[in-house]
Amino acid sequence: MTNEFEVSIRPESSILGTYRDQSYKIEGVISEYIDNATQSFFKHREDLKRKCNQDKVVIRIEIYQSEIRIIDDAYGMNVSDFQRALKLDSPPEDTSGRSEKGMGLKTASTWLGNLWSVETAEYGSGKLYSASINVDQIRKNAPETIVANEDECDREAHYTIVTIKELNRSISKIGAAQINRLIRVISKMYAVDISVNRDVEIFINKNKLIYEEPTLWKEADTGEAYRKDFAFSFYFDGKEFALKGWAGIVKIAMTDGAGFTLLHKGRGIKIGYRPKDIFGGPNSYPYQRIIGDLEMVGENWAISHAKDSYLWDEGLEDEMLKRLKEELKDLIRNATTLRVSKVTNTPEAKKRIAKQTENRFKSLYKEIEKEQELQPSVSMISAEDKKAITPFESSKSEDGRTIITIPYRGKEYRFLLEESLTKQRNWIDIKLLPEDKSIYVLSLDFNFPLFERFNNDPKSYEILQTVSVSISLALAVSKNDGMEEWDKFLTILNQILRTMR
């Protein structure tokens, strides 16, 4: 049997309609529901573990063109919590958790749609509570109360379901790209829950969220990752402010994914925090290489109403960054100075990358064959040449230097690669090895202005190596064919490249 009762939603219920006009991001809105569910679970973790053997909370977010549903199996709400969730300007009694502002469910649901409802059952209560909100009607009539329902249910039931219909803005037109982005962002926001503590499972449209930290760069000599954990405090305006976290240098640079994740009570509130004092400009190495978590600890740190930033104006952020920069000075220096040679300076790495370069020449040959089949009237490569280009021998390393061998036109061309560890005038220099005139020595400057932005990525290193070997092969073949001034091209190429940035 259903019992109806009234729930007060004062003060000034008409302002509810203004929530839809706020400038929120969908990831921030969806996170409000996740915060409510995780806080409910954390608060009642022991009861759920002891009474129904539940050691994690599952949150399902279903986004359709016509509606959005958020379902969780946390502890559920009793009648007091339920009434408080619907009442404007009514924070929870316990503000120590993530649901500290008391505006999350109402603000988020109204921002998403004009018609929304809540259904919840607290574990062991045997009571099911539900209510619906029509934002347009409340905005127009400004009622002091709404009608809610109470029903009987299984005492073992514990869940909350929020359903939003008549979706606002462009939410109803959200596509696969936006969903995929939402999955990536929410995964990182709740990385501690889903990948470290593993006590939260989140699904978005049946996709289980996972998060794996990018691979960190390792010191070649010790194998240890470039990572620093830190925790410190400082005084500002008579108050103590504490923070903790970690920072590391990623193996492969990221223009979008680097930076700090700002944490608040274990969940990310801002992703990609890259203050210039520490990270420099977008083209700097620290901007693309440093990653980590930064969590403010204690009640002295204020957070915005939308829980998407810290309120640290009037010098607090500047003071924090000054202390943090000092803490991370060695890591910042390494992020600035590390070069690909750090990850390619072992004989094994050099041999592996050289083999990848050789394989690119095999792929090129296959493309030549394919094009010749498509255009039989064009003689692109002779039968003799085709026979001469055979599978490559494995790259060999002599005295720690890498040799790439390329058979071409009945002759074997050998290139010994040397990476310049100091800046040189030319991007590439080619000369014959004095003790073996059949070997061309390639001296490459990976710090050359035009290319240095790529030198922290092993893939880019291999591609640049391929380009340099291709140029060298063309020059070597030209020399072998008796072309005069065969190396003049290289002089002109280096002159051109020196003018570029």
C-alpha positions, 0 to 999 in steps of 0.5 A: 500500500502506498502512503503519500506524504509531503516534503518541504522544499523551501526556501524559495523553491522557484530558484530551482529552475535557475540551476539549469542555467549554470555553467557545469560540465557533464562530468562534474554533474555525473560525479555528484551522483557518484559522490552520493553513492560512494559516500553512502557506501563508505559510511555504512561499509561495515554494516554492508560487509557484515550483514550482506557480504558486500565489499564494494559499491556498484554504480551504473550510469545509463545515458539515452537520448530520452533519459538518464538513469543512475543506479547504485547499490549503496546503503540507500536513504532513510526518510530523513536523508530522503527529505533532505536530498529534496530540500533546497539549501539543506546540507547533510548532517555529516559534511566530512564526506564527499556529499558535503554541499547538500546541493548535488542531487538537486542541482545535477538533476535539474541541470540535466532535465526538466523532469526527474525522480528519486527512488530509494530504499535503505538496507533493513528498513523495509521502506521504499521512498520515491518522489518526482520533480517537475522543474517548470511547474516548481519554477512557475508556482513556487510551492513550499512542499511536494508529494512523496510516496512511501511503499513497503519493500524487501528489508534486504533491499538497498539502492537508489535510482535517479531518473531524469527525463525531458533532457535539457541543452544538447544532452539528448544529442550526446554522441559516442565521442562525448560518451567516450570522453566522459568515460575517460574523465570519470575514470581518472576522477575516480582512479583511486576508488576503482584502481587503487582501493578497488571498492567502487565499480562504475559502469557508463552504458555498460562500459566498466570503468578502468584506469591505468597510470601511464608508464613512467620513465625509468632510470637506465642504470637502476631501472627505478621510475622517475617518481617522487612521493611528497607530503608537507605543510606550510602556514599562510595567513595564520593557518596551517595547510597540508598537502600530499601526493606524487609526481612522475615523468611519463615515458611517452610525452602527452600533450593532453594527459599530463599534469596533476589531478587535484584530489579532494577526499580521494576523488579528482575534482580537476584533471590536467592541472598544469600551473606555469610555475611548475610546468612551463608553457605548452611546448616545454618538456615538463608540460608534456611529461610530468604527471601525478596526484595532488591532494589537499589535506584538512579543513582549511582548504575550501572547495567551490560549490560545484566541487570542481576547484579549490578556493585559493585566491589572494596568494594561497595558490601561489604560496602552495606552488612555491613550496611544491616547486621546491619539493619537485625541483629535481624532478622538474630538472629531469623532465627538462633534460631527459632525452631519448638516449636515456631509453635507447642507450642500451645495446638491446634497445638500440638493436630493437629500434634499428630492427624497427627501422629496417622493417620500415624499409621492408614495408616500403618495398612491399608498397613499391611492389603493390604500386607496380602491380597497379601500374604495370606500364610504369617500370618502377623497379627492375627485376634485378632490383627486386631480387636484390632487395631481400629480407634483412639480416638482424641489426648488429652492434659493434662497440656499442654502436648500431649498424643497419644493413640494407641490401639494394640494387645488388649492393649491401649498404651499411649505416653505423648510427651515432647519436650526438650527445651535444648540439652540432651544427647539422642535423645529420652528417654522413661520412665513411668509416675510416677503417671500413670504407663500406660503412657510412657513419650517420651522426644525428643530432636529436636536439636539433631545434626542429626535432627536439620536441619529439626526442622524448618519444621512442616512436618518434626517435625511430621515425626520425632514424628511418628518415635519416637512413632513407636520406643516407641510402639515397645519397649512398646510392647516388655516390655509388652510381658515380654522381658528382657532388653527391653530398651537396644535397645534404649541405643544402638540407642542413642549411634549410633545417637550421632556419626552422623551429 
